[in-house]
Amino acid sequence: MSTVVHPPVADPDWIGERALSKLRWRCRRGLLENDLFVERFFQRHADSLTAFQAEGLSLLMDLSDNDLLDLLLGRTSAPSDVSAEFTAVLQMMRATAIPATSVPSPA
């Protein structure tokens, strides 16, 4: 008698590797500063990214480069009518920024 081994059930909220790859490609930006935020975000969250977060990231990527950078740096606040996904991922991305105290000051 043989035993059937089933693969582990993936969390239905997590996005798959193919969707993650497409999302990474979609997140490529024209401003280096935005790319740095996005890359840090993926370094910290790629392994556990949910569909909710992927939707929020996609909504952020609909912004122009300058508008996105202003939001990420806190120069502007998010409009009041944005979705919960948008707000959650914006907070996550802001949290991945390099703290000002860790950036060496010019000599």
MOPAC internal coordinates of N, CA, C and O (Angstrom, degrees):
PM7 1SCF
backbone

  N    0.0000 0     0.00 0     0.00 0    0    0    0
  C    1.4392 1     0.00 0     0.00 0    1    0    0
  C    1.5308 1   108.75 1     0.00 0    2    1    0
  O    1.2310 1   120.18 1   -50.83 1    3    2    1
  N    1.3278 1   117.25 1   129.17 1    3    2    1
  C    1.4596 1   120.64 1  -179.46 1    5    3    2
  C    1.5257 1   110.19 1  -102.54 1    6    5    3
  O    1.2310 1   121.81 1   -27.91 1    7    6    5
  N    1.3059 1   114.13 1   152.09 1    7    6    5
  C    1.4517 1   120.42 1  -179.90 1    9    7    6
  C    1.5229 1   108.69 1  -100.40 1   10    9    7
  O    1.2310 1   120.32 1   -48.41 1   11   10    9
  N    1.3188 1   116.99 1   131.59 1   11   10    9
  C    1.4588 1   122.13 1   178.04 1   13   11   10
  C    1.5140 1   107.79 1   -89.47 1   14   13   11
  O    1.2310 1   120.94 1   -54.05 1   15   14   13
  N    1.3154 1   115.81 1   125.95 1   15   14   13
  C    1.4567 1   121.36 1   178.41 1   17   15   14
  C    1.5174 1   108.14 1  -106.82 1   18   17   15
  O    1.2310 1   121.41 1   -58.26 1   19   18   17
  N    1.3040 1   114.90 1   121.74 1   19   18   17
  C    1.4643 1   120.04 1   179.18 1   21   19   18
  C    1.5190 1   109.40 1   -94.59 1   22   21   19
  O    1.2310 1   120.29 1   -35.65 1   23   22   21
  N    1.3320 1   117.05 1   144.35 1   23   22   21
  C    1.4669 1   118.75 1   176.75 1   25   23   22
  C    1.5221 1   109.56 1   -65.37 1   26   25   23
  O    1.2310 1   120.45 1   -26.58 1   27   26   25
  N    1.3264 1   116.75 1   153.42 1   27   26   25
  C    1.4674 1   118.93 1   178.65 1   29   27   26
  C    1.5231 1   110.54 1   -62.25 1   30   29   27
  O    1.2310 1   121.00 1   -34.94 1   31   30   29
  N    1.2950 1   115.69 1   145.06 1   31   30   29
  C    1.4631 1   120.92 1   179.16 1   33   31   30
  C    1.5187 1   108.03 1   -78.30 1   34   33   31
  O    1.2310 1   121.03 1   -55.29 1   35   34   33
  N    1.3236 1   115.64 1   124.71 1   35   34   33
  C    1.4658 1   120.30 1   179.21 1   37   35   34
  C    1.5270 1   109.18 1   -75.63 1   38   37   35
  O    1.2310 1   120.98 1   -29.31 1   39   38   37
  N    1.3135 1   115.73 1   150.69 1   39   38   37
  C    1.4550 1   120.60 1   176.31 1   41   39   38
  C    1.5254 1   107.72 1   -64.46 1   42   41   39
  O    1.2310 1   119.62 1   -56.62 1   43   42   41
  N    1.3198 1   118.34 1   123.38 1   43   42   41
  C    1.4687 1   120.31 1  -176.72 1   45   43   42
  C    1.5196 1   113.56 1   -65.86 1   46   45   43
  O    1.2310 1   120.08 1   162.92 1   47   46   45
  N    1.3293 1   117.45 1   -17.08 1   47   46   45
  C    1.4565 1   119.85 1   179.72 1   49   47   46
  C    1.5220 1   112.80 1   -82.97 1   50   49   47
  O    1.2310 1   120.01 1   158.23 1   51   50   49
  N    1.3268 1   117.58 1   -21.77 1   51   50   49
  C    1.4623 1   120.41 1  -179.57 1   53   51   50
  C    1.5142 1   110.07 1   -77.68 1   54   53   51
  O    1.2310 1   121.15 1   -32.58 1   55   54   53
  N    1.3308 1   115.41 1   147.42 1   55   54   53
  C    1.4640 1   118.30 1   177.44 1   57   55   54
  C    1.5271 1   108.04 1   -87.74 1   58   57   55
  O    1.2310 1   120.99 1   -26.66 1   59   58   57
  N    1.3035 1   115.72 1   153.34 1   59   58   57
  C    1.4547 1   121.55 1  -179.47 1   61   59   58
  C    1.5156 1   111.90 1   -79.34 1   62   61   59
  O    1.2310 1   121.47 1    -6.71 1   63   62   61
  N    1.3238 1   114.80 1   173.29 1   63   62   61
  C    1.4583 1   120.54 1  -177.93 1   65   63   62
  C    1.5258 1   112.04 1   -64.57 1   66   65   63
  O    1.2310 1   120.33 1   141.47 1   67   66   65
  N    1.3170 1   116.98 1   -38.53 1   67   66   65
  C    1.4670 1   120.30 1   179.08 1   69   67   66
  C    1.5298 1   110.62 1   -65.21 1   70   69   67
  O    1.2310 1   120.37 1   135.28 1   71   70   69
  N    1.3225 1   116.90 1   -44.72 1   71   70   69
  C    1.4659 1   120.62 1   178.88 1   73   71   70
  C    1.5304 1   110.49 1   -64.69 1   74   73   71
  O    1.2310 1   120.45 1   142.62 1   75   74   73
  N    1.3321 1   116.75 1   -37.38 1   75   74   73
  C    1.4578 1   121.09 1   177.72 1   77   75   74
  C    1.5217 1   110.59 1   -63.67 1   78   77   75
  O    1.2310 1   120.76 1   137.00 1   79   78   77
  N    1.3223 1   116.16 1   -43.00 1   79   78   77
  C    1.4630 1   120.70 1   179.04 1   81   79   78
  C    1.5302 1   110.98 1   -61.98 1   82   81   79
  O    1.2310 1   120.37 1   136.63 1   83   82   81
  N    1.3153 1   116.89 1   -43.37 1   83   82   81
  C    1.4729 1   120.70 1   177.77 1   85   83   82
  C    1.5271 1   111.21 1   -63.86 1   86   85   83
  O    1.2310 1   120.94 1   140.10 1   87   86   85
  N    1.3259 1   115.80 1   -39.90 1   87   86   85
  C    1.4567 1   119.93 1   179.83 1   89   87   86
  C    1.5286 1   111.03 1   -65.82 1   90   89   87
  O    1.2310 1   120.44 1   137.83 1   91   90   89
  N    1.3219 1   116.77 1   -42.17 1   91   90   89
  C    1.4800 1   120.06 1   175.94 1   93   91   90
  C    1.5237 1   110.97 1   -57.11 1   94   93   91
  O    1.2310 1   120.78 1   135.45 1   95   94   93
  N    1.3264 1   116.11 1   -44.55 1   95   94   93
  C    1.4657 1   120.59 1   179.88 1   97   95   94
  C    1.5275 1   109.85 1   -63.41 1   98   97   95
  O    1.2310 1   120.07 1   138.19 1   99   98   97
  N    1.3044 1   117.47 1   -41.81 1   99   98   97
  C    1.4649 1   122.28 1  -179.90 1  101   99   98
  C    1.5234 1   111.58 1   -64.47 1  102  101   99
  O    1.2310 1   120.04 1   153.40 1  103  102  101
  N    1.3151 1   117.52 1   -26.60 1  103  102  101
  C    1.4684 1   122.28 1  -175.16 1  105  103  102
  C    1.5237 1   113.69 1   -86.50 1  106  105  103
  O    1.2310 1   119.78 1   179.45 1  107  106  105
  N    1.3029 1   118.02 1    -0.55 1  107  106  105
  C    1.4696 1   118.88 1   177.52 1  109  107  106
  C    1.5179 1   108.77 1   -64.81 1  110  109  107
  O    1.2310 1   121.01 1   -47.03 1  111  110  109
  N    1.3286 1   115.67 1   132.97 1  111  110  109
  C    1.4574 1   120.95 1  -173.61 1  113  111  110
  C    1.5201 1   111.42 1  -121.20 1  114  113  111
  O    1.2310 1   121.03 1   -14.93 1  115  114  113
  N    1.3372 1   115.64 1   165.07 1  115  114  113
  C    1.4486 1   121.64 1   179.13 1  117  115  114
  C    1.5204 1   113.89 1   -83.62 1  118  117  115
  O    1.2310 1   120.33 1   156.48 1  119  118  117
  N    1.3177 1   116.97 1   -23.52 1  119  118  117
  C    1.4659 1   121.02 1   179.14 1  121  119  118
  C    1.5218 1   109.76 1   -99.06 1  122  121  119
  O    1.2310 1   120.77 1   -49.59 1  123  122  121
  N    1.3086 1   116.14 1   130.41 1  123  122  121
  C    1.4588 1   121.57 1   179.42 1  125  123  122
  C    1.5274 1   111.15 1   -56.90 1  126  125  123
  O    1.2310 1   120.32 1   140.35 1  127  126  125
  N    1.3224 1   117.00 1   -39.65 1  127  126  125
  C    1.4568 1   121.00 1  -178.18 1  129  127  126
  C    1.5263 1   111.21 1   -59.13 1  130  129  127
  O    1.2310 1   120.71 1   136.77 1  131  130  129
  N    1.3333 1   116.24 1   -43.23 1  131  130  129
  C    1.4625 1   120.35 1   177.55 1  133  131  130
  C    1.5297 1   110.59 1   -65.10 1  134  133  131
  O    1.2310 1   120.44 1   138.05 1  135  134  133
  N    1.3184 1   116.76 1   -41.95 1  135  134  133
  C    1.4633 1   120.56 1   178.71 1  137  135  134
  C    1.5248 1   111.17 1   -59.63 1  138  137  135
  O    1.2310 1   120.16 1   143.32 1  139  138  137
  N    1.3261 1   117.29 1   -36.68 1  139  138  137
  C    1.4615 1   120.83 1   178.73 1  141  139  138
  C    1.5254 1   110.91 1   -65.37 1  142  141  139
  O    1.2310 1   120.37 1   136.90 1  143  142  141
  N    1.3167 1   116.90 1   -43.10 1  143  142  141
  C    1.4666 1   120.49 1   176.23 1  145  143  142
  C    1.5292 1   110.46 1   -60.94 1  146  145  143
  O    1.2310 1   120.97 1   132.82 1  147  146  145
  N    1.3181 1   115.75 1   -47.18 1  147  146  145
  C    1.4692 1   120.84 1  -177.38 1  149  147  146
  C    1.5221 1   110.66 1   -63.68 1  150  149  147
  O    1.2310 1   120.25 1   136.01 1  151  150  149
  N    1.3236 1   117.13 1   -43.99 1  151  150  149
  C    1.4607 1   120.08 1  -179.10 1  153  151  150
  C    1.5222 1   111.39 1   -63.85 1  154  153  151
  O    1.2310 1   120.14 1   137.05 1  155  154  153
  N    1.3167 1   117.33 1   -42.95 1  155  154  153
  C    1.4737 1   120.16 1   177.03 1  157  155  154
  C    1.5277 1   110.81 1   -62.68 1  158  157  155
  O    1.2310 1   120.73 1   140.86 1  159  158  157
  N    1.3204 1   116.20 1   -39.14 1  159  158  157
  C    1.4598 1   120.27 1   177.92 1  161  159  158
  C    1.5327 1   109.98 1   -59.64 1  162  161  159
  O    1.2310 1   120.54 1   131.86 1  163  162  161
  N    1.3218 1   116.57 1   -48.14 1  163  162  161
  C    1.4624 1   120.04 1  -179.73 1  165  163  162
  C    1.5264 1   111.77 1   -66.39 1  166  165  163
  O    1.2310 1   119.79 1   143.51 1  167  166  165
  N    1.3186 1   118.01 1   -36.49 1  167  166  165
  C    1.4637 1   119.87 1   177.81 1  169  167  166
  C    1.5236 1   110.93 1   -59.87 1  170  169  167
  O    1.2310 1   120.28 1   141.98 1  171  170  169
  N    1.3086 1   117.07 1   -38.02 1  171  170  169
  C    1.4676 1   120.53 1  -177.15 1  173  171  170
  C    1.5220 1   114.28 1   -86.80 1  174  173  171
  O    1.2310 1   119.99 1   149.13 1  175  174  173
  N    1.3336 1   117.62 1   -30.87 1  175  174  173
  C    1.4566 1   119.63 1  -168.23 1  177  175  174
  C    1.5321 1   115.77 1  -121.87 1  178  177  175
  O    1.2310 1   119.07 1   177.20 1  179  178  177
  N    1.3057 1   119.38 1    -2.80 1  179  178  177
  C    1.4704 1   120.42 1  -175.30 1  181  179  178
  C    1.5213 1   112.99 1   -58.46 1  182  181  179
  O    1.2310 1   120.07 1   141.30 1  183  182  181
  N    1.3164 1   117.47 1   -38.70 1  183  182  181
  C    1.4614 1   120.83 1  -176.51 1  185  183  182
  C    1.5208 1   113.56 1   -71.27 1  186  185  183
  O    1.2310 1   120.10 1   162.47 1  187  186  185
  N    1.3084 1   117.41 1   -17.53 1  187  186  185
  C    1.4632 1   119.92 1  -176.04 1  189  187  186
  C    1.5258 1   112.85 1  -128.66 1  190  189  187
  O    1.2310 1   120.20 1  -158.47 1  191  190  189
  N    1.3236 1   117.23 1    21.53 1  191  190  189
  C    1.4569 1   120.96 1  -176.32 1  193  191  190
  C    1.5269 1   110.88 1   -70.00 1  194  193  191
  O    1.2310 1   120.93 1   -51.50 1  195  194  193
  N    1.3194 1   115.82 1   128.50 1  195  194  193
  C    1.4597 1   121.24 1   179.95 1  197  195  194
  C    1.5274 1   110.25 1   -96.43 1  198  197  195
  O    1.2310 1   121.07 1   -11.99 1  199  198  197
  N    1.3164 1   115.55 1   168.01 1  199  198  197
  C    1.4619 1   120.65 1   176.77 1  201  199  198
  C    1.5303 1   110.30 1   -62.46 1  202  201  199
  O    1.2310 1   120.41 1   143.56 1  203  202  201
  N    1.3268 1   116.82 1   -36.44 1  203  202  201
  C    1.4717 1   122.26 1   177.35 1  205  203  202
  C    1.5304 1   110.05 1   -59.33 1  206  205  203
  O    1.2310 1   120.66 1   132.27 1  207  206  205
  N    1.3290 1   116.35 1   -47.73 1  207  206  205
  C    1.4596 1   120.94 1  -179.15 1  209  207  206
  C    1.5260 1   111.25 1   -69.95 1  210  209  207
  O    1.2310 1   120.27 1   142.83 1  211  210  209
  N    1.3169 1   117.09 1   -37.17 1  211  210  209
  C    1.4643 1   120.54 1   178.22 1  213  211  210
  C    1.5247 1   110.41 1   -62.65 1  214  213  211
  O    1.2310 1   120.48 1   141.62 1  215  214  213
  N    1.3234 1   116.69 1   -38.38 1  215  214  213
  C    1.4660 1   120.61 1   177.38 1  217  215  214
  C    1.5271 1   110.13 1   -65.62 1  218  217  215
  O    1.2310 1   120.17 1   137.16 1  219  218  217
  N    1.3188 1   117.29 1   -42.84 1  219  218  217
  C    1.4603 1   120.76 1   178.16 1  221  219  218
  C    1.5168 1   112.00 1   -62.68 1  222  221  219
  O    1.2310 1   120.52 1   138.52 1  223  222  221
  N    1.3157 1   116.61 1   -41.48 1  223  222  221
  C    1.4630 1   120.90 1   178.62 1  225  223  222
  C    1.5152 1   110.49 1   -65.03 1  226  225  223
  O    1.2310 1   120.64 1   139.24 1  227  226  225
  N    1.3077 1   116.38 1   -40.76 1  227  226  225
  C    1.4643 1   120.38 1   177.85 1  229  227  226
  C    1.5259 1   111.21 1   -62.02 1  230  229  227
  O    1.2310 1   120.42 1   139.37 1  231  230  229
  N    1.3247 1   116.80 1   -40.63 1  231  230  229
  C    1.4675 1   120.75 1   177.63 1  233  231  230
  C    1.5322 1   111.02 1   -64.35 1  234  233  231
  O    1.2310 1   119.98 1   139.42 1  235  234  233
  N    1.3108 1   117.64 1   -40.58 1  235  234  233
  C    1.4675 1   120.96 1   176.91 1  237  235  234
  C    1.5256 1   111.39 1   -62.27 1  238  237  235
  O    1.2310 1   120.71 1   142.72 1  239  238  237
  N    1.3222 1   116.24 1   -37.28 1  239  238  237
  C    1.4575 1   120.40 1  -177.68 1  241  239  238
  C    1.5225 1   112.33 1   -72.28 1  242  241  239
  O    1.2310 1   120.05 1   168.45 1  243  242  241
  N    1.3325 1   117.52 1   -11.55 1  243  242  241
  C    1.4654 1   120.75 1   174.42 1  245  243  242
  C    1.5271 1   111.87 1   -73.44 1  246  245  243
  O    1.2310 1   120.55 1   164.71 1  247  246  245
  N    1.3312 1   116.55 1   -15.29 1  247  246  245
  C    1.4664 1   120.60 1  -179.86 1  249  247  246
  C    1.5249 1   111.15 1   -75.99 1  250  249  247
  O    1.2310 1   121.07 1   -22.79 1  251  250  249
  N    1.3266 1   115.55 1   157.21 1  251  250  249
  C    1.4644 1   119.33 1   173.16 1  253  251  250
  C    1.5270 1   108.08 1   -68.87 1  254  253  251
  O    1.2310 1   120.54 1   -20.11 1  255  254  253
  N    1.3233 1   116.58 1   159.89 1  255  254  253
  C    1.4653 1   120.65 1  -178.72 1  257  255  254
  C    1.5287 1   112.19 1   -57.42 1  258  257  255
  O    1.2310 1   120.02 1   135.34 1  259  258  257
  N    1.3146 1   117.56 1   -44.66 1  259  258  257
  C    1.4673 1   120.34 1  -177.61 1  261  259  258
  C    1.5261 1   111.57 1   -68.23 1  262  261  259
  O    1.2310 1   119.96 1   139.73 1  263  262  261
  N    1.3255 1   117.69 1   -40.27 1  263  262  261
  C    1.4627 1   120.32 1   177.60 1  265  263  262
  C    1.5268 1   111.06 1   -64.87 1  266  265  263
  O    1.2310 1   120.68 1   139.45 1  267  266  265
  N    1.3297 1   116.31 1   -40.55 1  267  266  265
  C    1.4601 1   120.51 1   178.56 1  269  267  266
  C    1.5271 1   110.56 1   -62.94 1  270  269  267
  O    1.2310 1   120.29 1   133.57 1  271  270  269
  N    1.3200 1   117.04 1   -46.43 1  271  270  269
  C    1.4618 1   120.56 1  -179.53 1  273  271  270
  C    1.5246 1   111.20 1   -61.96 1  274  273  271
  O    1.2310 1   120.16 1   138.27 1  275  274  273
  N    1.3314 1   117.30 1   -41.73 1  275  274  273
  C    1.4670 1   120.48 1   178.17 1  277  275  274
  C    1.5292 1   110.98 1   -60.69 1  278  277  275
  O    1.2310 1   120.01 1   140.05 1  279  278  277
  N    1.3268 1   117.59 1   -39.95 1  279  278  277
  C    1.4671 1   120.43 1   177.41 1  281  279  278
  C    1.5220 1   111.46 1   -67.34 1  282  281  279
  O    1.2310 1   120.57 1   135.47 1  283  282  281
  N    1.3245 1   116.52 1   -44.53 1  283  282  281
  C    1.4589 1   120.50 1  -177.43 1  285  283  282
  C    1.5228 1   111.99 1   -64.24 1  286  285  283
  O    1.2310 1   120.71 1   143.90 1  287  286  285
  N    1.3184 1   116.25 1   -36.10 1  287  286  285
  C    1.4659 1   120.53 1  -179.87 1  289  287  286
  C    1.5248 1   112.71 1   -85.41 1  290  289  287
  O    1.2310 1   120.20 1   174.85 1  291  290  289
  N    1.3195 1   117.22 1    -5.15 1  291  290  289
  C    1.4558 1   120.58 1   179.42 1  293  291  290
  C    1.5128 1   113.64 1    78.78 1  294  293  291
  O    1.2310 1   120.21 1  -165.43 1  295  294  293
  N    1.3178 1   117.21 1    14.57 1  295  294  293
  C    1.4729 1   120.39 1   177.64 1  297  295  294
  C    1.5218 1   110.47 1   -69.13 1  298  297  295
  O    1.2310 1   121.11 1   147.80 1  299  298  297
  N    1.3310 1   115.49 1   -32.20 1  299  298  297
  C    1.4615 1   121.69 1   176.57 1  301  299  298
  C    1.5179 1   107.73 1  -128.69 1  302  301  299
  O    1.2310 1   120.83 1   -22.44 1  303  302  301
  N    1.3043 1   116.02 1   157.56 1  303  302  301
  C    1.4658 1   119.79 1   176.66 1  305  303  302
  C    1.5225 1   108.51 1  -100.62 1  306  305  303
  O    1.2310 1   121.59 1   -22.16 1  307  306  305
  N    1.3150 1   114.55 1   157.84 1  307  306  305
  C    1.4641 1   120.00 1  -179.70 1  309  307  306
  C    1.5255 1   109.10 1   -66.96 1  310  309  307
  O    1.2310 1   120.43 1   -36.95 1  311  310  309
  N    1.3151 1   116.78 1   143.05 1  311  310  309
  C    1.4710 1   119.11 1   175.79 1  313  311  310
  C    1.5287 1   110.22 1   -58.89 1  314  313  311
  O    1.2310 1   120.39 1   -25.97 1  315  314  313
  N    1.2938 1   116.86 1   154.03 1  315  314  313
  C    1.4625 1   121.12 1  -176.30 1  317  315  314
  C    1.5249 1   113.28 1   -71.51 1  318  317  315
  O    1.2310 1   120.07 1   162.15 1  319  318  317
  N    1.3246 1   117.47 1   -17.85 1  319  318  317
  C    1.4644 1   119.82 1  -175.46 1  321  319  318
  C    1.5332 1   114.03 1   -97.08 1  322  321  319
  O    1.2310 1   119.59 1  -165.46 1  323  322  321
  N    1.3237 1   118.39 1    14.54 1  323  322  321
  C    1.4627 1   119.90 1  -179.66 1  325  323  322
  C    1.5281 1   110.25 1   -80.83 1  326  325  323
  O    1.2310 1   121.46 1   -19.91 1  327  326  325
  N    1.3163 1   114.82 1   160.09 1  327  326  325
  C    1.4628 1   120.60 1  -177.21 1  329  327  326
  C    1.5251 1   111.87 1   -75.71 1  330  329  327
  O    1.2310 1   121.55 1   -14.81 1  331  330  329
  N    1.3149 1   114.64 1   165.19 1  331  330  329
  C    1.4702 1   120.86 1   177.27 1  333  331  330
  C    1.5260 1   110.43 1   -63.50 1  334  333  331
  O    1.2310 1   120.23 1   144.99 1  335  334  333
  N    1.3365 1   117.17 1   -35.01 1  335  334  333
  C    1.4655 1   121.40 1   178.66 1  337  335  334
  C    1.5246 1   110.42 1   -61.59 1  338  337  335
  O    1.2310 1   120.87 1   133.64 1  339  338  337
  N    1.3118 1   115.94 1   -46.36 1  339  338  337
  C    1.4625 1   123.03 1  -179.99 1  341  339  338
  C    1.5252 1   109.87 1   -58.22 1  342  341  339
  O    1.2310 1   120.73 1   129.21 1  343  342  341
  N    1.3333 1   116.20 1   -50.79 1  343  342  341
  C    1.4626 1   121.66 1  -177.78 1  345  343  342
  C    1.5202 1   111.78 1   -62.93 1  346  345  343
  O    1.2310 1   120.34 1   136.74 1  347  346  345
  N    1.3258 1   116.96 1   -43.26 1  347  346  345
  C    1.4688 1   120.97 1  -178.20 1  349  347  346
  C    1.5211 1   111.32 1   -62.83 1  350  349  347
  O    1.2310 1   120.21 1   134.70 1  351  350  349
  N    1.3248 1   117.20 1   -45.30 1  351  350  349
  C    1.4684 1   120.40 1  -178.35 1  353  351  350
  C    1.5200 1   110.68 1   -72.13 1  354  353  351
  O    1.2310 1   119.80 1   144.91 1  355  354  353
  N    1.3067 1   117.98 1   -35.09 1  355  354  353
  C    1.4684 1   120.57 1   175.56 1  357  355  354
  C    1.5276 1   109.84 1   -59.26 1  358  357  355
  O    1.2310 1   120.07 1   135.83 1  359  358  357
  N    1.3224 1   117.47 1   -44.17 1  359  358  357
  C    1.4649 1   120.82 1   178.00 1  361  359  358
  C    1.5248 1   111.20 1   -64.35 1  362  361  359
  O    1.2310 1   120.40 1   140.29 1  363  362  361
  N    1.3260 1   116.85 1   -39.71 1  363  362  361
  C    1.4630 1   120.42 1   178.53 1  365  363  362
  C    1.5251 1   110.59 1   -64.16 1  366  365  363
  O    1.2310 1   120.57 1   138.18 1  367  366  365
  N    1.3294 1   116.51 1   -41.82 1  367  366  365
  C    1.4644 1   119.99 1  -179.33 1  369  367  366
  C    1.5210 1   111.51 1   -68.24 1  370  369  367
  O    1.2310 1   120.47 1   140.94 1  371  370  369
  N    1.3278 1   116.71 1   -39.06 1  371  370  369
  C    1.4602 1   119.54 1   177.35 1  373  371  370
  C    1.5188 1   110.62 1   -63.15 1  374  373  371
  O    1.2310 1   120.56 1   145.37 1  375  374  373
  N    1.3140 1   116.54 1   -34.63 1  375  374  373
  C    1.4702 1   121.04 1  -179.58 1  377  375  374
  C    1.5216 1   111.95 1   -70.46 1  378  377  375
  O    1.2310 1   119.89 1   161.45 1  379  378  377
  N    1.3267 1   117.82 1   -18.55 1  379  378  377
  C    1.4627 1   120.36 1   179.70 1  381  379  378
  C    1.5204 1   112.54 1   -88.09 1  382  381  379
  O    1.2310 1   120.29 1   177.62 1  383  382  381
  N    1.3245 1   117.05 1    -2.38 1  383  382  381
  C    1.4685 1   120.46 1  -179.55 1  385  383  382
  C    1.5167 1   110.30 1   -65.86 1  386  385  383
  O    1.2310 1   121.28 1   -27.07 1  387  386  385
  N    1.3002 1   115.15 1   152.93 1  387  386  385
  C    1.4616 1   121.24 1   175.53 1  389  387  386
  C    1.5223 1   107.56 1   -74.37 1  390  389  387
  O    1.2310 1   119.38 1   -55.54 1  391  390  389
  N    1.3282 1   118.80 1   124.46 1  391  390  389
  C    1.4733 1   120.00 1   178.43 1  393  391  390
  C    1.5266 1   110.74 1   -60.64 1  394  393  391
  O    1.2310 1   120.80 1   -37.53 1  395  394  393
  N    1.2893 1   116.08 1   142.47 1  395  394  393
  C    1.4604 1   121.80 1  -178.24 1  397  395  394
  C    1.5268 1   111.36 1   -58.65 1  398  397  395
  O    1.2310 1   119.99 1   150.76 1  399  398  397
  N    1.3192 1   117.62 1   -29.24 1  399  398  397
  C    1.4659 1   119.95 1  -179.02 1  401  399  398
  C    1.5260 1   112.28 1   -71.86 1  402  401  399
  O    1.2310 1   120.14 1   161.34 1  403  402  401
  N    1.3458 1   117.33 1   -18.66 1  403  402  401
  C    1.4600 1   119.22 1  -179.27 1  405  403  402
  C    1.5290 1   113.07 1   -92.39 1  406  405  403
  O    1.2310 1   120.77 1   173.52 1  407  406  405
  N    1.3276 1   116.12 1    -6.48 1  407  406  405
  C    1.4613 1   120.54 1   179.04 1  409  407  406
  C    1.5177 1   108.17 1   -89.13 1  410  409  407
  O    1.2310 1   120.02 1   -56.12 1  411  410  409
  N    1.3406 1   117.57 1   123.88 1  411  410  409
  C    1.4671 1   118.56 1  -179.19 1  413  411  410
  C    1.5141 1   110.94 1   -65.39 1  414  413  411
  O    1.2310 1   120.45 1   -39.59 1  415  414  413
  N    1.3045 1   116.75 1   140.41 1  415  414  413
  C    1.4542 1   120.92 1   178.32 1  417  415  414
  C    1.5250 1   108.97 1   -81.13 1  418  417  415
  O    1.2310 1   120.60 1   -31.47 1  419  418  417
  N    1.3323 1   116.45 1   148.53 1  419  418  417
  C    1.4740 1   119.91 1   179.28 1  421  419  418
  C    1.5259 1   110.72 1   -62.98 1  422  421  419
  O    1.2310 1   121.22 1   -36.36 1  423  422  421
  N    1.2958 1   115.27 1   143.64 1  423  422  421
  C    1.4827 1   120.57 1  -178.91 1  425  423  422
  C    1.4975 1   111.00 1   -83.21 1  426  425  423
  O    1.2310 1   120.10 1   180.00 1  427  426  425

